[in-house]
Amino acid sequence: MSERKTTWGEKLGYGVGAVGLDLSYGLFYSYLAYYLSSVLGLAEGFLILLTPLARIWDGINDPMMGSIVDSTKTKIGKYRPWILIGALSNAVVLSLLFTSFGMSGTKLYIYIAVMYVLWGMTNTMVDIPYWSMVPSFTNDPKDRNLIATVARTFSGIGQGLISILTPIILPKLSSGMTTDKGYSASGFSKWAIICGGFLVAFALISFLSTKERNVVYSNDKFSFKKVIKVLKTNDQLVVFMVFAMISNAGWYLTSGTAVYFFTDVLGDPEAQSLFSTIGAVGSALGLLVIPLLSKKFSNRTIYQISLSLAIIGYVLMFIFGPVLRINIALDLSYTLASIGIGSMFVNQTIFLADIVDYGEYKTGSRSESITFSMKGFLQKMAYTIQTIILFGGLGMMNYNEQIKVHTLNDGTKSVIGIICFAIPPVLMVVSLLIFRFGFKLHGDLRTKVHDHIAEKRAEAN
């Protein structure tokens, strides 16, 4: 049966939406920790406690939102309305999260806790429907791979823009009381408002450029029993969540700790822009890995190659960064690691689309958005691992006390280097082993699942 393929206009229009998502996502995951600890001076213990507690609510909210999306049926689609609603809501909350309104003490702690939880909720509102759309475009596996690659390309652009521009723009936007490197609360607030505006604009472009075709609606109401059933019956989703969460935590450690390393350890925050630029180039090259290698290798093999490249790159980064302090070699090593990471993220999106099909193959129920809600939840869990490791290490070294006098001792600098560059490759090795021995959705099984879904759609049409 000939399966309809998407046009390049649709692919690019869809992908643009990911730029906005990652402007918000990147600012939250890469700079919120530094903003809260080094700019606002919040205690590490509060941040270690807040993140896991927020994940408890996410465990309830994310699948609930997935179920709501699954049962949404409007004239303009199932996913697209939520992309607009979620983007607008997330933009507002992002701006508020990075704006303290001069508060201090208990009021500030309560305010940050509320905004932190609301950011997670509104991010879920846009993230789940956006990535859940991938299977709705086409049943053709190669076209799906290309759609996921395009979206991940734009996602990488959004993350890259945050990493490259933030160290340059923040000092220019900052006024009033600043850190010794020129960052201030006012600068973060203005930058968050700008990023929020672009989030809404790019979401609107994605909304107007896409159409939903292979959509399966659900009339089932949300229940934890349904979520548990999806997890119990879709064993490959559970395996995916574990190995993806661990590898993503490794990447988050570097992206979230890099600002500490370049600002506090090297004393050169603008060097992070070059580091991030080179990493963005590596991520872009990583997106070419799948189309180039897919002619000879399966997605399973490509994923293992991707993770292996990332591991080698991280080991070299640790050697040339914290140990030898050779910046140019550190940057080049990051290129290698980023090639692996860029390809890794594309493959994870492809795996999720296959996992949705696998769930329908096993149970007859598609549960698209609930399955994709697990992606957002595992990313937040990965961030939780990052937060515990980062603030646990900084807390043990009394980072807040040292930063007040603008001087870090050698022990604290070493801990920051280890967190940023040494722990991530260890996590990725663990992730690779779990993937290799636990993920079975490849080869004959993947072909059987695809053929079953294609025949089912043909009969329905």
Buried (B, 14 or more C-beta within 10 A) or exposed (E): EEBEBBEEEBBBBBBBBBBBBBBBBBBBBBBBBBBBBBBBEBBBEBBBBBBEEBBEEBBEBBBBBBBBBBBBEEEEBBBBBBBBBBBBBBBBBBBBBBBBEEBEEEEBBEBBBEBBBBBBBBBBBBBBBBBBBBBBBBBBBEBBBBBBBBBBBBBBBBBBBBBBBBBEBBBEBBEEEBBEBBBBBBBBBBBBBBBBBBBBBBBBBBBEBBBEEBBBEBEEEBEEEBBEBBBEBBBBBBBBBBBBBBBBBBBBBBBBBBBBBBBBBBEBBBBBBBBBBBBBBBBBBBBBBBEEBBEEBEBBEBBBBBBBBBBBBBBBBBBBBBEEEEBEBBBBBBBBBBBBBBBBBBBBBBBBBBBBBBBBBBBEBBBBBBBBBBBBBBBBBBBBBBBBBBBBBBBEBEBBEBBEEEEBEEEBBBBBBBBBBBBBBBBBBBBBEBBEEBBEBBEEBBEEBBEBBBEBBEEEE
